[in-house]
Amino acid sequence: MTNNGELRMRDVNMKTEIVDLCDLLKFENLAQSGGEARFVIAEGRVRVNGEVETRKRKKLRAGDVVDFAGQTLRLVGRTGLPV
């Protein structure tokens, strides 16, 4: 969170067309390991497009927005633009 309590949003450029939710958390250093990523997802602590997501292998695409640990990640395609 920023000093005024707002969530921080950042764009994540995708190298592939689809990425699993647990892999995203691990690759973006929001989880220390794949095991930790799977744990926080199963606990219902991650939101995808505003909804709680408990599927560790949820397929994410450009345009999806992931909220976790005070951060918001917006997935963008290889062109740098959300679909």
C-alpha positions as CSV (number, residue, x, y, z in Angstrom):
1,M,0.0,0.0,0.0
2,T,1.1,3.5,-0.5
3,N,1.3,6.0,2.4
4,N,-2.3,7.1,1.9
5,G,-3.6,3.5,2.0
6,E,-4.2,3.0,-1.7
7,L,-3.4,-0.2,-3.4
8,R,-0.4,-0.1,-5.8
9,M,-1.1,-1.2,-9.3
10,R,1.5,-2.2,-11.7
11,D,1.4,-3.7,-15.2
12,V,3.0,-7.2,-15.7
13,N,4.0,-7.9,-19.3
14,M,3.2,-11.4,-20.3
15,K,5.8,-13.5,-22.1
16,T,3.2,-16.2,-22.9
17,E,-0.5,-16.0,-23.8
18,I,-1.6,-17.8,-20.6
19,V,-0.1,-18.1,-17.1
20,D,-1.2,-20.0,-14.0
21,L,-2.1,-17.9,-11.0
22,C,0.3,-19.7,-8.7
23,D,3.2,-19.1,-11.1
24,L,2.4,-15.4,-11.4
25,L,2.6,-15.0,-7.6
26,K,5.9,-16.8,-7.5
27,F,7.4,-15.1,-10.6
28,E,6.4,-11.6,-9.3
29,N,7.9,-12.3,-5.9
30,L,4.6,-12.0,-4.1
31,A,5.2,-15.6,-2.7
32,Q,8.5,-17.0,-1.7
33,S,7.8,-20.4,-3.4
34,G,5.2,-22.3,-5.4
35,G,4.1,-23.9,-2.2
36,E,3.5,-20.6,-0.5
37,A,1.6,-19.3,-3.6
38,R,-0.7,-22.4,-3.5
39,F,-1.3,-21.9,0.2
40,V,-2.4,-18.3,0.0
41,I,-4.6,-19.0,-3.0
42,A,-6.3,-22.0,-1.2
43,E,-6.8,-19.7,1.8
44,G,-8.8,-17.3,-0.4
45,R,-6.4,-14.4,0.0
46,V,-6.1,-13.7,-3.7
47,R,-8.6,-11.9,-5.9
48,V,-8.8,-12.2,-9.7
49,N,-10.9,-9.5,-11.5
50,G,-12.5,-8.6,-8.1
51,E,-13.5,-12.2,-7.1
52,V,-11.8,-14.5,-4.6
53,E,-10.0,-17.2,-6.5
54,T,-9.0,-20.5,-4.9
55,R,-7.9,-22.4,-8.0
56,K,-4.1,-22.5,-8.0
57,R,-4.0,-23.3,-11.7
58,K,-6.5,-20.6,-12.7
59,K,-5.5,-19.5,-16.2
60,L,-4.8,-15.8,-16.5
61,R,-4.7,-13.8,-19.7
62,A,-3.9,-10.2,-20.7
63,G,-6.5,-7.9,-19.2
64,D,-6.9,-9.9,-15.9
65,V,-6.3,-8.1,-12.7
66,V,-4.9,-9.9,-9.6
67,D,-5.0,-8.4,-6.1
68,F,-2.8,-9.8,-3.3
69,A,-0.8,-8.5,-0.4
70,G,-1.7,-4.9,-1.0
71,Q,-0.6,-5.0,-4.6
72,T,-2.7,-5.0,-7.8
73,L,-1.2,-6.6,-10.9
74,R,-2.7,-5.9,-14.3
75,L,-1.6,-8.4,-16.9
76,V,-0.8,-6.9,-20.3
77,G,0.0,-8.6,-23.6
78,R,3.3,-8.6,-25.3
79,T,2.4,-5.2,-26.9
80,G,2.2,-3.7,-23.4
81,L,-1.5,-3.1,-23.7
82,P,-4.4,-4.9,-21.9
83,V,-6.7,-6.8,-24.2
